[in-house]
Amino acid sequence: MAVNKDPILKRCRYFGISPMVMGVSKESKRNPGANNRKKVSEYGMQLKEKQKLKFIYGVMEDPFRHYFEIANKMEGKAGDNLITILESRLDNAVYRMGLALTRREARQLVTHRHFTVNGKRINIPSYRLKVGDVVALYEGSRSSAKFKDVVEQTAGRVTPLWLEADKDNFSAKVVRMPGMEDIDYETETSLVVELYSR
């Protein structure tokens, strides 16, 4: 399994996004617009937007291209569909529920079988959730000091409207598929569509 080890703060500066999007509370000390002085070509902007989405969700090139192909075949706008697919990954849902500090940590926790979907333990971070699915922390992991600490640290995190959280039971139900209105960063998915349509 490929692992993305890009330095988070440096990449956030490059993409012009807040480290909070990645679950990191540190703020970058350097000017976030420092890298944006030179003129960027149309292709450069498209590539940067694709790299930004891959970085935020921790997805490598081949799976990302596969997601785009699926999104392109779905009804509606391909860019919006792509966000829906990325947001409905199990590791992202765990992060959004506040049961992991970052998406990277969520991916690792899912791999270590700490979560169930509809009562069944799942260890695939890219598992795509559907409406009606219930994601929960595995019963045996609930007494762990690690998760108690994480829940305390993420107490102020807002759970998106596509998830109906049950904080007492460390679970959440998917009440609808996520959309563009549910993300906490700015993106121009049309640029990604243009890039793959070249």
KERORO-430860 format. One record per residue: x, z, y of N, C-alpha, C, O in turn. Coordinates in pm, whole numbers, plus 32768, in hexadecimal, padded with zeros to 4 digits. Atoms other than C-alpha are relative to their C-alpha. Layout:
BEGIN
   n.c1   n.c3   n.c2   ca.c1   ca.c3   ca.c2   c.c1   c.c3   c.c2   o.c1   o.c3   o.c2
      X      Z      Y       X       Z       Y      X      Z      Y      X      Z      Y
...
***
This chain:
BEGIN
   n.c1   n.c3   n.c2   ca.c1   ca.c3   ca.c2   c.c1   c.c3   c.c2   o.c1   o.c3   o.c2
   8055   8000   7F89    8000    8000    8000   8059   8000   807C   80B2   8054   8089
   7FB2   8009   7F84    808D    7F9A    8151   7FDA   8071   805F   7F65   8098   8067
   8018   7F91   7FA4    80B2    80AE    8252   802E   7FD7   808B   809D   7FA6   809D
   7FDF   8020   7F76    80AB    807A    83CA   8040   807A   8040   8000   80E2   804F
   7FB9   7F8E   7FC6    81B2    8159    846C   8021   7FE9   8093   8080   8024   80C7
   7FE9   8019   7F71    819D    80D5    85D0   7FF2   8082   804E   7F98   80D2   8032
   800F   7F89   7FAD    81D9    81E6    86D6   7F7F   7FF8   8052   7F6B   7F98   809D
   8086   8005   7FC7    807C    823C    8751   8000   7FF7   8099   7FBD   7F9F   80D0
   8005   7FFF   7F6D    80BF    828C    88C1   8036   7F7F   803C   7FFF   7F4B   809D
   7FC4   807C   7FCF    819B    815B    88F4   7F9D   7F8B   7FF0   7F8D   7F3A   804B
   8061   806C   8019    8096    8074    8858   7F85   800F   8059   7F4E   7FAB   8089
   8073   7FEA   7FA7    7F7C    8114    8922   8020   7FCD   808C   7FCC   7F90   80CE
   7FD6   8033   7F7D    8041    80C9    8A5F   7FFA   7F68   8003   7FC8   7F2C   8062
   7FFB   8093   8007    8073    7F61    89F1   7F73   7FC3   8004   7F5C   7F5F   8048
   8088   8036   8007    7F01    7F2B    89A4   7FA7   8031   8072   7F36   8002   8082
   804E   7FCE   7F8F    7E8C    7FEB    8AD7   7F8A   8055   7FD7   7F24   8057   801B
   806D   7FA8   802E    7DB7    80E0    8A0F   802D   8091   8007   80A4   80AE   8002
   7FE2   7F71   7FFB    7DA4    825A    8A27   8029   8031   7F75   7FEC   8009   7F12
   7FDC   7FC6   8082    7E57    831B    8911   7F8C   804C   7FC0   7F8B   8061   7F46
   8075   7FBA   8035    7D0B    83D8    88ED   7FB3   7FA9   7F9C   7F74   7FDE   7F40
   8043   805C   805C    7C7F    82A0    883F   803B   800E   7F74   7FF6   7FFD   7F10
   7FBA   7FF2   8080    7D82    82DD    872F   7FFA   8090   7FCC   8031   80AE   7F62
   8009   7F75   8029    7D30    8452    871D   8077   8054   802B   808A   80C3   7FFB
   7F8A   7FBA   7FCF    7E6F    84B5    87D5   7FE3   8036   808B   7FB5   7FEC   80E2
   8025   7FC3   7F80    7E47    85AA    88F5   806B   7FEF   806B   8051   800A   80E0
   7F96   8013   7F9E    7F96    855A    899C   7FE2   7F87   8056   7FAC   7F24   8026
   800E   8074   7FA7    7F8D    8477    8ACA   8089   7FC5   8018   80ED   800C   8022
   7F84   8047   7FE5    8096    8373    8B07   8030   801F   808E   7FDF   8020   80EB
   7FCB   7FDE   7F7C    817D    83CE    8C2A   8021   7F84   8052   8022   7F89   80CD
   7FDE   807A   7FB8    81DB    826B    8C81   7F84   7FB5   802C   7F17   7FC8   7FF6
   806E   804F   7FCB    8104    817B    8D44   7FC5   7FA7   7F94   800D   7F53   7F5D
   803A   8050   806C    800C    80E0    8C4A   7FFF   7F6B   801E   7FF4   7F19   7FC2
   8002   808F   7FDE    8015    7F98    8D09   808B   7FC5   800D   8098   7F52   8039
   7F77   802D   7FEC    8190    7F7A    8D05   8021   7F80   7FB4   8070   7F2E   7FE3
   7FE2   8075   8050    8192    7E73    8BF3   7FAA   7F88   8025   7FBB   7F1C   7FEC
   805F   806B   7FE2    8082    7DA1    8C93   8024   7FAF   807C   7FD0   7F67   80B2
   7FD9   8044   7F85    814A    7D17    8DB7   8015   7F6A   7FEC   7FF2   7F1A   8043
   7FE8   808F   8013    81AF    7BCD    8D1D   7F80   7FBA   7FD4   7F28   7FF4   7F95
   8077   804F   8020    80B2    7AB9    8CF4   7FFA   7FE8   7F69   805E   7FC3   7F2B
   8012   8013   8090    8024    7AA3    8B94   7FAD   7F84   7FE8   7F49   7F6C   802C
   8049   807A   8021    7FB2    795C    8AFA   7F7B   8021   7FBE   7F63   8093   7F96
   8082   7FED   8041    7E55    792D    8A6C   8015   802C   7F6F   7FD1   8087   7F40
   7FE1   7FDB   808A    7EE6    793E    890C   8034   8090   7FFA   8010   80DC   7FA0
   7FC9   7F78   7FFA    7FA5    7A7A    896D   7F94   8069   800E   7F9A   80D2   7FCF
   806F   7FA2   7FED    7E64    7B24    89E1   7FAF   800E   7F7F   7F85   807C   7F59
   804C   7FFE   807C    7DB0    7AC3    88A0   804A   8050   7F95   800F   80A1   7F4D
   7FAE   7FBA   8063    7ECF    7B41    87C8   8003   8096   801C   7FFA   80E7   7FC0
   7FFB   7F73   7FDA    7EE4    7C89    888A   7F7E   8047   7FDD   7F7F   80B9   7FAF
   8082   7FC3   8020    7D6F    7CC9    885C   7FF2   8016   7F6A   7FBF   807D   7F3E
   8004   7FF0   8092    7D8C    7C8F    86E5   805A   8074   7FD6   8032   80C7   7F85
   7FA2   7F95   8022    7EBE    7D73    86D1   7FC8   8089   8026   7FDF   80EC   7FE1
   803B   7F81   7FD3    7E02    7E7F    8794   7F9C   8035   7F99   7F9F   80AA   7F76
   8064   7FD6   8064    7CE1    7E87    8699   8044   802A   7F7E   801C   808D   7F40
   7FB8   7FDE   807A    7DD2    7E87    8572   8043   8089   800E   8045   80D8   7FB0
   7FBB   7F81   7FE6    7E91    7FAA    8611   7F9D   8075   8000   7FB7   80DC   7FC2
   8062   7F94   7FF6    7D5B    807B    8662   7FCC   8029   7F76   7FC2   80A0   7F58
   803C   7FE1   8083    7CCB    8061    8501   8067   8008   7F8F   8043   8028   7F1D
   7F98   7FF5   8066    7E1A    8058    8449   7FF1   7F9A   7F91   800A   7FB8   7F1C
   8017   806A   8064    7DCC    7F0E    839A   8070   7F99   800B   8096   7F71   8079
   7F97   8065   8002    7ED9    7E17    8331   7FC2   7F73   800C   7F48   7F63   800B
   802D   8089   7FE2    7EC4    7C9D    8367   7FA0   7FC5   7F98   7F36   7F92   7FBC
   8054   8041   8067    7E34    7C27    8219   7F74   803B   7FF8   7F12   7FF0   7FF7
   8088   7FC9   8001    7D12    7D1F    820A   7FB5   7FE1   8081   7F3C   7FC9   807F
   8041   801B   7F80    7CCE    7CE5    837C   7FC9   7F72   8002   7F58   7F5B   802F
   802F   808B   8007    7CB6    7B6C    8348   7F87   7FF5   7FA3   7F28   7FAD   7FBF
   8071   8000   805F    7BD2    7BAB    821D   7F81   8036   8043   7F15   7FFF   8031
   8072   7FC9   7FB7    7AF0    7C86    82F8   7FC7   7F98   8060   7F4E   7F8B   806F
   802F   8065   7FA2    7AE2    7B70    83F9   7FB0   7F93   7FB7   7F48   7F66   7FE8
   8047   8068   804D    7A7B    7A72    82EF   7F75   8030   7FD8   7F14   7FE3   7FDC
   8083   7FC6   8023    7963    7B5B    827D   7FA7   8002   807D   7F33   7FDB   8078
   804A   7FF4   7F82    78F8    7B98    83E8   7FCD   7F78   802E   7F5F   7F6D   8064
   8023   8088   7FD6    78F2    7A21    842B   7F8A   7FC9   7FB2   7F3F   7F75   7FE5
   806D   8031   8055    77FE    79E8    830C   7F7F   804E   8014   7F13   8021   7FEB
   8076   7FAD   7FE8    7711    7AFE    8378   7FAE   7FC9   8074   7FE2   7F7D   80C6
   8054   8029   7F90    75EB    7AC4    8462   802D   8046   807F   805B   80B8   807A
   7FDA   7FC4   7F80    7630    7B03    85D3   808A   7FD5   802C   80C5   7F78   7FF4
   7F7D   8021   7FC9    7771    7AFD    869B   806F   8033   7FA3   806B   80A5   7F75
   7F92   7FDD   805B    78AE    7AFD    85C8   804E   8079   8034   8075   80CF   7FE6
   7FB4   7F91   7FC5    795E    7BEB    86BB   7FBA   8086   7FEE   7FF9   80E9   7FCB
   804F   7F86   8011    7846    7CED    86B0   7FFE   802B   7F6D   8009   80A1   7F4C
   8001   7FE3   8090    7835    7CD0    8535   8085   803B   7FD2   8088   8093   7F7C
   7F7C   7FCD   8024    79AB    7D0E    851F   800C   8095   8022   8041   80E3   7FD3
   7FFE   7F73   7FD9    7987    7E56    85DE   7FAB   8053   7FA0   7FD2   80C1   7F7A
   8057   7FBB   805F    7867    7EB9    84F7   8049   801B   7F7D   8041   8089   7F46
   7FB6   7FF2   807E    7942    7E7E    83C5   806F   8068   800E   8080   80BD   7FB6
   7F90   7FA2   7FEB    7A6C    7F3D    8454   7FCD   808F   8011   8007   80ED   7FDA
   8036   7F79   7FE8    7997    8063    84CA   7FC2   803D   7F82   7FC2   80B7   7F72
   8045   7FCB   8076    78E0    8080    837C   805F   801B   7F8A   8031   8039   7F1C
   7FA0   7FD8   8067    7A22    80B9    82B7   7FF7   8097   7FEA   7FDB   80E2   8048
   800A   7F71   8021    7A25    820C    8206   8063   8053   8051   803F   80BE   8082
   7F9E   7FB0   7FB7    7B67    8280    82AE   7FD8   8012   8093   7FEE   807C   80CD
   802E   7FF5   7F76    7AD6    8235    8406   7F8C   8062   800C   7F86   80B0   806C
   8073   7FA5   7FFE    7993    82EF    83B3   8030   8092   7FF7   7FFB   80E9   803D
   7FC8   7F79   800E    7A5E    8422    8347   803B   802D   8085   8028   809F   80AF
   7FC6   7FE0   7F7C    7B1B    8415    8492   7F91   8019   8066   7F99   8079   80B4
   806F   7FF2   7FA1    79D6    83E8    8557   7FB1   8080   7FE9   7F78   80B8   8047
   8048   7F85   8021    793B    8512    84A2   804C   807C   8031   8014   80E9   8035
   7FAF   7F8F   7FD3    7A56    85ED    8526   8040   804C   7F8E   8064   80C1   7F9D
   7FC2   7FBF   8073    7AE4    8638    83CD   8091   7FD3   7FED   80CF   7FEF   7F86
   7F72   8026   7FFC    7C38    859F    8422   8026   7FF1   8092   7FD4   7FC7   80E4
   7FD4   8007   7F75    7D06    85AA    855F   8016   7F70   802E   7FFD   7F4F   80A2
   7FE7   808D   7FE0    7D64    8438    8552   7FCD   7FA8   7F8E   7FAD   7FDB   7F23
   8029   805B   806B    7D00    8303    848D   806A   7FFA   7F93   804A   7FE9   7F1E
   7F94   7FFF   8064    7E54    830B    83E3   7FEF   8077   7FA2   7FFD   8069   7F28
   8015   7F89   8053    7E11    846D    836C   7F83   7FEE   7FA9   7F83   8014   7F34
   807B   8017   804D    7CB0    8409    8301   801C   7FA7   7F88   7FE9   7FC0   7F1A
   7FDE   805C   806D    7D3F    82ED    8230   8047   804C   7F8F   802B   8037   7F19
   7FB6   7FB2   8063    7E2D    83DF    8182   7FA4   8061   7FB6   7FAE   8070   7F3C
   805C   7FA0   803E    7D1C    84E2    8143   7FA0   7FBC   7F9F   7F7F   7FF2   7F35
   8058   804C   805B    7C37    83DA    80AB   804C   7FDB   7F82   8018   7FE7   7F13
   7FAC   8025   8073    7D53    8363    7FCC   8016   8076   7FA1   8021   8064   7F28
   7FED   7F88   8052    7D81    84C9    7F54   7F7D   8038   7FC8   7F79   80A7   7F94
   8082   7FE3   8040    7C11    84CF    7EE7   7FBD   807F   8036   7F84   80CC   7FE9
   8041   7F8D   7FC3    7B93    85D4    7FDC   7F6F   7FE3   8029   7F29   803E   8056
   8086   8024   7FCF    7A4D    8515    8025   7FAC   7FBB   7F95   7FDF   7F7A   7F3A
   805E   8041   805B    7919    84A1    7F6F   7FA2   7FA6   8051   7F88   7FBF   80C7
   8069   8055   7FC8    7820    838B    7FB7   7F8D   8005   7F9E   7F9B   7FDB   7F2B
   8076   7FEE   8056    76C5    83D5    7F2B   8023   8052   7F83   7FF3   8036   7F15
   7FDD   7FA5   806D    775E    84E9    7E54   8072   7FD2   7FA7   809E   801E   7F50
   7F93   8034   8055    786E    840D    7DBA   8083   8000   804E   8088   7FCE   80BF
   7F7F   7FFC   7FBB    79DC    8448    7E12   8038   7F72   800F   803E   7F24   7FB0
   7FCB   8084   7FE1    7A72    8317    7EBB   808C   8011   803A   80A0   8064   8093
   7F77   7FF7   7FCD    7BE7    82E4    7EF7   8030   7F7C   803C   80A8   7F60   803F
   7FE0   8082   7FC4    7BD9    818E    7F9E   7FDE   8005   8095   7F68   8002   80B9
   801A   7FF6   7F6F    7C02    81A6    811C   7FAE   7F8C   8038   7F63   7F9E   8098
   8046   8076   7FCB    7B79    8045    814D   7F72   7FF1   7FC8   7F2F   7F8F   7FE5
   8088   8004   8038    7A36    8094    808F   7F9C   7FEE   8071   7F9C   803B   80D2
   8060   801E   7F95    791B    7FFE    815F   7F7D   8049   7FE8   7F3F   803B   7F7E
   807B   7FB2   8009    77F5    80E2    81A2   7F86   7FAA   8021   7F8F   7F49   806B
   807F   8045   7FE6    768B    806E    81A3   7F9C   8065   8039   7FB2   80DE   8031
   8069   7FA9   7FCC    7551    80F8    8249   7FC9   8055   7F8E   7FA9   8021   7F23
   8033   7FA3   8066    74DC    822B    8188   806E   804A   7FB7   8053   80B0   7F77
   7F91   7FBB   8042    7636    828A    8104   8019   8088   8041   800E   8098   80BA
   7FDF   7F79   7FCF    7692    83FA    8123   8092   801C   7FDF   80B9   801F   7F6B
   7F72   7FDF   800F    7801    844B    815C   800D   8096   800D   7FD9   80D1   806C
   7FF1   7F6E   7FFC    7863    85B2    810F   808B   8029   7FD2   80CC   7FE4   7F84
   7F83   7FC4   802D    7995    8689    80E7   7FE9   8037   7F74   7F85   807B   7F5B
   800C   7FD3   808B    79CE    86CF    7F75   7FF3   8098   7FFA   8038   80E0   8042
   801E   7F71   800A    794C    8825    7F0F   807F   8055   7FF2   808B   80BD   8031
   7F86   7FB4   801A    7AA2    8897    7E94   8060   8005   8076   80BC   8056   8078
   7FA6   8004   7F8C    7B47    8841    7FE2   7FCA   8050   8076   8011   8064   80D9
   8040   7FC0   7F8C    7A54    88FE    80C3   803B   8087   8026   8033   80B0   809A
   7FC5   7F7D   7FE2    7B06    8A4C    80A6   8090   7FF4   8032   80CF   8058   8054
   7F75   8017   7FD6    7C54    89B0    8106   8015   8026   8092   7FC4   8004   80E9
   7FDD   7FD9   7F76    7CFA    8A43    823C   8019   7F85   8056   8000   7F86   80CE
   7FE3   807D   7FB9    7D60    88E1    829A   7F82   7FCB   8043   7F84   7FA9   80B9
   807B   8037   7FC9    7BFA    886C    82C9   7FBF   805E   8066   7F82   8030   80C6
   8035   7FA2   7F9D    7B90    89AA    837C   8048   7FEE   8085   800A   7FF4   80F0
   7FAF   8016   7F88    7CAC    896E    8472   7FDA   7F7D   8045   7FCD   7F78   80C0
   8025   8083   7FC8    7C4F    87FE    84A0   7F79   8007   8045   7F68   7FD2   80B3
   8086   7FF5   7FC7    7AE0    8852    84DE   8004   804B   8086   7FBD   8028   80E3
   7FF0   7FB7   7F82    7B48    894D    85EA   803A   7FA7   806D   800B   7FA8   80DF
   7FBD   8055   7F9E    7C2C    8850    8695   7FA9   7F8B   802E   7FBA   7F59   809D
   8054   8073   7FDD    7B24    873C    8691   7F73   8029   802A   7F19   7FD5   8030
   8086   7FCD   7FDF    79FD    8818    86F8   7FC1   7FB6   8076   7F47   7FA8   807B
   8036   8044   7F8A    79D8    875C    8842   7FEB   7F6C   7FEF   7FB8   7F29   8049
   800D   8091   8017    79DD    8601    87A7   7F6D   7FDB   7FEB   7F27   801B   7F9D
   808C   802C   8009    7892    8549    87CF   7FF1   7FA4   7F87   8038   7F40   7F7A
   801D   8055   8074    7808    84BA    868C   7FAD   7F89   802F   7F49   7F9B   8074
   804C   8077   7FD3    7791    8351    86C3   7F71   8001   7FC9   7F55   8040   7F64
   808F   7FFE   8023    761B    830C    86AE   7FE1   7FBF   7F7A   7F76   7FD6   7F42
   801C   8040   8082    763C    823A    8571   8014   8062   7F8C   7FF0   8045   7F1A
   7FEF   7F98   8065    769B    8379    84B7   7FAA   8079   8024   7FAE   80A8   8095
   8051   7F87   7FEC    75A8    849D    848E   804D   8072   7FBF   8048   8086   7F45
   7FA5   7F99   8034    7696    85C3    846D   7FB8   8080   7FD8   7F59   80AB   8019
   802D   7F7D   802D    7650    8701    83AB   807F   8056   7FF8   80BE   8060   7F8F
   7F81   7FB6   7FF5    7771    87DF    8420   8009   8073   7F9D   8075   8092   7F6B
   7FFF   7F8D   805C    770A    8905    8344   802A   7FD7   7F73   806B   8024   7F2B
   7FE0   8030   8087    772F    8832    8209   8074   7F9C   7FFE   808D   7F5C   7F98
   7F8E   805D   7FF7    785B    8765    8282   7FDB   7F74   7FD0   8025   7F35   7F85
   802D   8083   802E    7795    8627    8251   7FBE   7FB3   8072   7FA1   7FEA   80DC
   8045   8056   7FA0    76F8    8505    830B   7FBD   7F8E   7FB6   7FF0   7F5B   7F52
   804A   806F   803C    75F7    83FC    82B8   8006   7F88   805C   7FF8   7F94   80D6
   7FFF   807C   7FB2    7612    8292    8327   7F70   7FD9   801A   7F29   7FB0   7FBE
   808C   801D   7FDF    74C8    825A    83DF   7FED   7F70   802F   7F7E   7F3C   802B
   8004   808F   7FDD    751B    80FC    845D   808F   7FCE   8001   80ED   801D   8001
   7F79   8037   7FFC    7642    8010    8462   8038   800E   808E   7FEF   7FFD   80EF
   7FC4   7FF2   7F7B    7737    804B    8581   8007   7F7C   804A   800C   7F11   800C
   7FF9   8079   7FAD    7747    7F56    86A2   8062   8012   8071   80A8   8077   807A
   7FA3   7FFE   7F8F    780B    7F06    87DC   7FE9   807A   805A   8047   80AD   8097
   8021   7F8F   7FA8    7757    801E    8896   8036   8084   7FCB   8035   80E8   8013
   7FD1   7F84   803E    77EA    8120    87A6   8096   8016   800A   80C8   8080   7FE3
   7F6F   7FEF   7FFA    795B    80E6    87EA   8029   8043   8082   7FE2   803B   80E6
   7FD4   7FB1   7F8D    7A23    81BB    88DC   807A   7FC2   8046   80CB   800A   8081
   7F93   8047   7FBE    7B16    80B3    895D   7FCC   7F76   8029   7F63   7F4B   7FF9
   802A   8084   7FD3    7AFF    7F62    8A0A   8044   7F95   7FAB   80BA   7FA0   7F8B
   7FC7   806E   804D    7B31    7E23    8944   7FB7   7F7E   8020   7F41   7F7D   8041
   8038   8086   7FEE    7AF9    7CAE    896A   8007   7FBA   7F79   8065   7F70   7F5D
   7FFB   8038   8087    7AA2    7C49    8807   7FF7   7F67   8001   801F   7F26   7FA1
   8008   8093   7FF6    7A5D    7AE5    887F   808C   7FC2   7FF9   809C   7F52   7FC9
   7F76   8033   8004    7BD8    7ABE    88A5   8032   7FF9   7F70   807D   7F9E   7F4D
   7FD9   8000   808D    7C09    7B17    8734   7FBD   7F8A   7FBA   7FFA   7F46   7F68
   8049   8071   803A    7AFD    7A1A    86D5   8044   7F7D   8025   8056   7F26   7FD0
   7FBB   8079   7FD3    7BAC    7910    87A5   8084   7FEE   7FB8   80A9   7F7F   7F94
   7F7E   8007   8044    7CFA    7965    8705   7FF3   7FCB   7F73   803E   7F72   7F4A
   8011   802B   808B    7C7B    793B    85A2   7FB9   7F78   7FF5   7FB7   7F3C   7F8A
   8047   8081   8003    7BB5    7804    8603   805C   7F8D   8029   8031   7F1A   802E
   7FA2   8068   7FD2    7CEC    7747    8678   801B   7F99   7F93   8067   7F3B   7FA9
***
